[in-house]
């Protein structure tokens, strides 16, 4: 028997192990999710009830919208730290347009969405035209918006929201909350945009290799501006949903979501290096983090451990992402 014949089974075995490892790395979020659901369900029977499932869905909605907004800049190898602050500020603008300017609630909501969309557009212009580093530019924008929100609310909680403004956050159909439907629709639309349109293919191309994309005729700066603009719209929509769900807007609205909004898409496989990721992974990351938060609360783990665990999850996710990109593309 020749050496080539003898080594063939070993090569096949190595290839199979590599394929299995690659599959695990690309689907690790779903493996974690199933394992945690089983663990939390074993510790507390309430976790697997319909009522708790509805609770998970509602809590995942706002985080999911923010995670989807964060994912878009990541796909073009940029980042936006201002998204949760954008959500809080734009929601407050919409609420004040109703209460102080007397606009109908629907027009007031559109004003809030327009403000959030413009903030995303402005971020994109600063990063592409002024060549500002996205990390620093969006960090400064986050601080500006947090201060602006505090000034708008005067440190108070806005509660004078009309019934129409809070309807989507409270409505149910057959006992099931309606708000998660908005998140699922957003996922479906963004899935089509990213995988079935020229814009989506351009986003992946720019994130994968901006120099080659520019040489191929793709207007890199324009794609990044469009990406940030869509991201701003999604952030504003998340802010409206959060206000509608809570029936109030606080002076630090949205700030608690920053950690998890960044973690969710990364855990779900959206690469920090750009050009890789999909909405299915974002959904997985959002569900995983929501299940962790809800599960730890149900089994009475102190709340300050939740933040620590969230940080550990981000660290693990970035490490897995680095291994996945380096060895599996």
JONORSUL-V881870 format. One record per residue. N is the residue number from 1. OMEGA is omega in radians with two decimals (NA if undefined). NEAR is the number of other ideal C-beta (glycine too) atoms within 12 Angstrom. D_LAST is the distance of its C-alpha to the last C-alpha in Angstrom with 2 decimals. Layout:
n: <N & N>
omega: <OMEGA & OMEGA>
near: <NEAR & NEAR>
d_last: <D_LAST & D_LAST>
//
This chain:
n: <1 & 2 & 3 & 4 & 5 & 6 & 7 & 8 & 9 & 10 & 11 & 12 & 13 & 14 & 15 & 16 & 17 & 18 & 19 & 20 & 21 & 22 & 23 & 24 & 25 & 26 & 27 & 28 & 29 & 30 & 31 & 32 & 33 & 34 & 35 & 36 & 37 & 38 & 39 & 40 & 41 & 42 & 43 & 44 & 45 & 46 & 47 & 48 & 49 & 50 & 51 & 52 & 53 & 54 & 55 & 56 & 57 & 58 & 59 & 60 & 61 & 62 & 63 & 64 & 65 & 66 & 67 & 68 & 69 & 70 & 71 & 72 & 73 & 74 & 75 & 76 & 77 & 78 & 79 & 80 & 81 & 82 & 83 & 84 & 85 & 86 & 87 & 88 & 89 & 90 & 91 & 92 & 93 & 94 & 95 & 96 & 97 & 98 & 99 & 100 & 101 & 102 & 103 & 104 & 105 & 106 & 107 & 108 & 109 & 110 & 111 & 112 & 113 & 114 & 115 & 116 & 117 & 118 & 119 & 120 & 121 & 122 & 123 & 124 & 125 & 126 & 127 & 128 & 129 & 130 & 131 & 132 & 133 & 134 & 135 & 136 & 137 & 138 & 139 & 140 & 141 & 142 & 143 & 144 & 145 & 146 & 147 & 148 & 149 & 150 & 151 & 152 & 153 & 154 & 155 & 156 & 157 & 158 & 159 & 160 & 161 & 162 & 163 & 164 & 165 & 166 & 167 & 168 & 169 & 170 & 171 & 172 & 173 & 174 & 175 & 176 & 177 & 178 & 179 & 180 & 181 & 182 & 183 & 184 & 185 & 186 & 187 & 188 & 189 & 190 & 191 & 192 & 193 & 194 & 195 & 196 & 197 & 198 & 199 & 200 & 201 & 202 & 203 & 204 & 205 & 206 & 207 & 208 & 209 & 210 & 211 & 212 & 213 & 214 & 215 & 216 & 217 & 218 & 219 & 220 & 221 & 222 & 223 & 224 & 225 & 226 & 227 & 228 & 229 & 230 & 231 & 232 & 233 & 234 & 235 & 236 & 237 & 238 & 239 & 240 & 241 & 242 & 243 & 244 & 245 & 246 & 247 & 248 & 249 & 250 & 251 & 252 & 253 & 254 & 255 & 256 & 257 & 258 & 259 & 260 & 261 & 262 & 263 & 264 & 265 & 266 & 267 & 268 & 269 & 270 & 271 & 272 & 273 & 274 & 275 & 276 & 277 & 278 & 279 & 280 & 281 & 282 & 283 & 284 & 285 & 286 & 287 & 288 & 289 & 290 & 291 & 292 & 293 & 294 & 295 & 296 & 297 & 298 & 299 & 300 & 301 & 302 & 303 & 304 & 305 & 306 & 307 & 308 & 309 & 310 & 311 & 312 & 313 & 314 & 315 & 316 & 317 & 318 & 319 & 320 & 321 & 322 & 323 & 324 & 325 & 326 & 327 & 328 & 329>
omega: <-3.11 & 3.11 & 3.14 & 3.13 & -3.12 & -3.10 & -3.10 & 3.12 & 3.12 & 3.12 & 3.11 & 3.13 & 3.12 & 3.13 & 3.12 & 3.12 & 3.12 & 3.13 & 3.12 & 3.12 & 3.10 & 3.12 & 3.14 & -3.12 & -3.13 & -3.11 & -3.05 & -3.12 & -3.13 & 3.07 & 3.08 & -3.07 & -3.14 & -3.12 & -3.11 & 3.09 & 3.13 & -3.11 & -3.13 & 3.09 & 3.12 & -3.13 & -3.07 & -3.09 & -3.11 & -3.06 & -3.07 & 3.14 & 3.12 & 3.14 & 3.14 & 3.07 & 3.08 & 3.11 & 3.11 & -3.12 & -3.12 & -3.14 & -3.14 & -3.04 & -3.12 & 3.11 & -3.13 & 3.11 & 3.11 & 3.10 & 3.10 & 3.10 & 3.12 & -3.07 & -3.06 & 3.05 & 3.11 & -3.12 & 3.07 & 3.07 & 3.04 & 3.10 & 3.10 & 3.13 & -3.03 & -3.01 & 3.11 & 3.10 & 3.06 & 3.14 & -3.13 & -3.10 & -3.11 & 3.09 & 3.12 & 3.09 & 3.11 & -3.13 & 3.13 & 3.06 & 3.08 & -3.01 & -3.06 & -3.10 & 3.09 & 3.11 & 3.00 & -3.01 & -3.10 & 3.09 & 3.10 & 3.09 & 3.14 & 3.07 & 3.10 & 3.12 & 3.13 & 3.13 & 3.12 & 3.12 & 3.13 & 3.11 & 3.08 & 3.10 & 3.14 & 3.08 & 3.14 & 3.11 & -3.14 & -3.07 & -3.08 & -3.06 & -3.13 & 3.12 & 3.09 & 3.10 & -3.01 & 3.14 & -3.08 & -3.11 & -3.11 & 3.03 & 3.11 & 3.10 & 3.10 & -3.13 & 3.12 & -3.09 & 3.08 & 3.09 & 3.12 & 3.10 & 3.12 & 3.13 & -3.14 & -3.07 & -3.08 & 3.12 & -3.11 & 3.07 & 3.12 & -3.11 & -3.09 & 3.13 & -3.13 & 3.14 & 3.11 & -3.12 & -3.07 & -3.04 & -3.05 & -3.12 & -3.09 & -3.03 & 3.07 & 3.03 & -3.09 & -3.14 & -3.13 & -3.13 & -3.09 & -3.04 & 3.14 & 3.12 & 3.12 & 3.12 & -3.14 & 3.08 & 3.11 & 3.08 & -3.11 & -3.13 & -3.13 & 3.06 & 3.10 & -3.12 & -3.06 & -3.00 & -3.08 & -3.09 & 3.09 & 3.12 & 3.14 & 3.12 & 3.12 & 3.11 & 3.11 & -3.13 & 3.14 & 3.12 & -3.12 & -3.12 & -3.09 & -3.13 & 3.11 & 3.12 & 3.12 & 3.12 & -3.14 & 3.08 & 3.10 & 3.14 & -2.99 & -3.11 & -3.13 & 3.14 & 3.13 & 3.11 & 3.10 & -3.14 & 3.13 & 3.13 & 3.09 & 3.12 & 3.11 & 3.10 & 3.13 & 3.10 & 3.13 & 3.10 & 3.07 & 3.11 & 3.10 & 3.14 & 3.13 & 3.11 & 3.14 & -3.13 & -3.11 & -3.08 & -3.12 & 3.07 & -3.11 & -3.11 & 3.07 & -3.08 & 3.04 & -3.03 & -3.11 & -3.09 & -3.00 & -3.10 & -3.03 & 3.11 & 3.08 & -3.08 & -3.01 & -3.14 & -3.14 & 3.08 & -3.12 & 3.04 & 3.04 & -2.99 & 3.05 & 3.11 & 3.08 & 3.01 & -3.10 & 3.11 & 3.12 & -3.07 & 3.10 & 3.09 & 3.08 & 3.10 & 3.13 & 3.13 & 3.12 & -3.14 & -3.13 & -3.12 & 3.11 & 3.10 & 3.11 & -3.12 & -3.11 & -3.11 & 3.13 & 3.10 & -3.10 & -3.14 & 2.99 & 3.01 & -3.14 & -3.00 & -3.10 & 3.05 & -3.11 & 3.11 & 3.12 & 3.13 & 3.08 & 3.09 & 3.09 & 3.14 & 3.10 & 3.14 & 3.14 & -3.11 & 3.13 & 3.11 & 3.12 & 3.13 & 3.14 & 3.12 & -3.10 & -3.13 & -3.06 & -3.01 & -3.06 & 3.08 & NA>
near: <8 & 7 & 9 & 10 & 11 & 10 & 13 & 14 & 13 & 14 & 15 & 13 & 13 & 14 & 14 & 14 & 14 & 17 & 16 & 15 & 19 & 21 & 16 & 19 & 31 & 29 & 25 & 30 & 41 & 25 & 19 & 29 & 31 & 18 & 18 & 31 & 27 & 16 & 20 & 31 & 22 & 15 & 19 & 20 & 13 & 20 & 27 & 21 & 16 & 15 & 18 & 24 & 24 & 22 & 26 & 35 & 31 & 33 & 34 & 43 & 39 & 46 & 49 & 47 & 52 & 52 & 52 & 52 & 57 & 50 & 52 & 49 & 47 & 49 & 48 & 46 & 33 & 41 & 40 & 52 & 37 & 49 & 53 & 44 & 44 & 55 & 53 & 49 & 47 & 48 & 50 & 45 & 41 & 44 & 43 & 31 & 31 & 32 & 23 & 17 & 16 & 12 & 22 & 17 & 28 & 19 & 19 & 33 & 35 & 24 & 29 & 46 & 32 & 24 & 37 & 48 & 31 & 26 & 41 & 44 & 31 & 30 & 47 & 38 & 25 & 28 & 36 & 30 & 17 & 16 & 13 & 22 & 17 & 35 & 22 & 21 & 30 & 39 & 22 & 23 & 38 & 36 & 20 & 23 & 43 & 31 & 20 & 26 & 39 & 24 & 17 & 32 & 30 & 14 & 13 & 20 & 23 & 33 & 17 & 21 & 34 & 25 & 15 & 21 & 39 & 29 & 23 & 33 & 33 & 21 & 22 & 17 & 13 & 9 & 11 & 18 & 31 & 25 & 37 & 35 & 21 & 31 & 40 & 26 & 23 & 36 & 33 & 19 & 23 & 39 & 23 & 16 & 27 & 35 & 20 & 13 & 18 & 17 & 28 & 29 & 21 & 31 & 42 & 33 & 31 & 37 & 36 & 27 & 21 & 27 & 13 & 16 & 27 & 18 & 13 & 17 & 13 & 27 & 20 & 31 & 25 & 24 & 40 & 44 & 33 & 33 & 45 & 47 & 34 & 40 & 51 & 44 & 37 & 48 & 56 & 45 & 44 & 47 & 48 & 51 & 50 & 48 & 47 & 37 & 36 & 29 & 24 & 24 & 40 & 28 & 23 & 26 & 44 & 43 & 30 & 25 & 41 & 37 & 30 & 41 & 51 & 40 & 40 & 49 & 50 & 44 & 49 & 45 & 37 & 48 & 36 & 34 & 26 & 32 & 31 & 33 & 46 & 33 & 37 & 26 & 40 & 44 & 39 & 37 & 47 & 48 & 39 & 45 & 46 & 42 & 43 & 42 & 34 & 34 & 36 & 28 & 25 & 28 & 23 & 14 & 20 & 12 & 14 & 11 & 18 & 27 & 22 & 17 & 28 & 33 & 20 & 19 & 34 & 30 & 18 & 23 & 36 & 25 & 19 & 33 & 34 & 19 & 20 & 30 & 27 & 14 & 15 & 22 & 15>
d_last: <35.76 & 33.49 & 30.73 & 28.17 & 29.54 & 29.61 & 26.03 & 24.72 & 24.95 & 23.25 & 20.28 & 20.18 & 20.48 & 17.65 & 15.36 & 16.76 & 16.27 & 12.61 & 12.37 & 14.61 & 12.84 & 9.56 & 12.08 & 13.89 & 11.23 & 10.46 & 14.27 & 15.66 & 17.59 & 19.56 & 20.30 & 21.64 & 23.58 & 25.32 & 26.19 & 27.66 & 29.64 & 31.14 & 31.96 & 33.55 & 35.37 & 36.81 & 38.08 & 39.64 & 40.67 & 40.71 & 36.92 & 36.62 & 39.44 & 39.26 & 40.52 & 37.71 & 35.13 & 36.67 & 36.53 & 32.79 & 32.25 & 34.40 & 32.87 & 29.34 & 30.41 & 30.87 & 27.87 & 25.80 & 27.10 & 26.42 & 22.88 & 22.25 & 23.89 & 21.72 & 18.47 & 19.40 & 19.65 & 16.40 & 14.69 & 16.30 & 15.39 & 18.94 & 20.84 & 24.23 & 26.32 & 29.36 & 28.41 & 30.48 & 33.33 & 33.17 & 33.57 & 36.64 & 38.25 & 37.91 & 39.29 & 42.23 & 42.94 & 43.05 & 45.32 & 47.65 & 47.83 & 49.31 & 51.57 & 52.77 & 52.60 & 53.66 & 50.97 & 50.38 & 47.53 & 45.34 & 45.81 & 45.27 & 41.93 & 40.98 & 42.05 & 39.72 & 36.78 & 37.69 & 37.85 & 34.41 & 32.96 & 34.76 & 33.42 & 29.84 & 30.92 & 32.63 & 29.61 & 27.59 & 30.46 & 30.75 & 27.11 & 26.99 & 30.64 & 31.66 & 28.32 & 28.59 & 25.79 & 24.56 & 24.74 & 28.36 & 29.50 & 28.49 & 29.84 & 33.12 & 33.13 & 32.67 & 35.69 & 37.70 & 37.13 & 37.96 & 41.16 & 41.95 & 41.61 & 43.95 & 46.39 & 46.32 & 47.02 & 49.36 & 47.78 & 48.94 & 47.30 & 47.66 & 48.94 & 50.97 & 48.41 & 49.85 & 49.45 & 47.46 & 44.99 & 44.31 & 44.62 & 40.95 & 40.33 & 43.26 & 43.47 & 42.94 & 43.11 & 44.55 & 43.97 & 40.25 & 39.17 & 38.35 & 36.15 & 32.89 & 33.29 & 32.59 & 29.20 & 28.34 & 29.53 & 27.45 & 24.29 & 25.30 & 26.12 & 22.94 & 20.93 & 22.93 & 22.66 & 18.88 & 18.29 & 21.64 & 22.78 & 22.41 & 22.18 & 19.18 & 17.28 & 18.50 & 17.31 & 13.64 & 14.26 & 16.09 & 13.59 & 10.78 & 13.36 & 16.99 & 18.60 & 17.37 & 18.24 & 21.64 & 22.19 & 21.53 & 24.28 & 22.54 & 24.69 & 22.23 & 25.01 & 26.34 & 23.07 & 22.75 & 26.42 & 26.13 & 23.23 & 25.36 & 28.39 & 26.93 & 25.74 & 29.32 & 30.78 & 28.73 & 29.80 & 33.40 & 33.26 & 32.03 & 34.97 & 37.41 & 36.26 & 36.56 & 40.04 & 41.04 & 39.98 & 41.64 & 44.57 & 44.56 & 42.82 & 42.96 & 43.04 & 39.58 & 38.04 & 34.27 & 33.86 & 33.10 & 29.96 & 28.06 & 26.35 & 25.33 & 24.43 & 21.72 & 20.68 & 20.49 & 17.55 & 15.51 & 16.42 & 15.58 & 11.89 & 12.53 & 10.55 & 13.13 & 11.20 & 11.72 & 10.53 & 9.01 & 11.54 & 14.64 & 18.28 & 18.16 & 16.10 & 18.64 & 21.40 & 20.18 & 19.98 & 23.39 & 24.98 & 23.79 & 25.28 & 28.36 & 28.95 & 28.78 & 31.30 & 33.60 & 33.40 & 34.21 & 37.08 & 38.47 & 38.60 & 40.23 & 37.74 & 38.91 & 37.14 & 36.26 & 33.94 & 31.88 & 30.76 & 29.91 & 27.84 & 26.02 & 25.18 & 23.98 & 21.72 & 20.15 & 19.74 & 18.09 & 15.76 & 14.67 & 14.29 & 12.17 & 9.96 & 9.78 & 9.10 & 6.37 & 4.53 & 6.17 & 6.06 & 3.80 & 0.00>
//
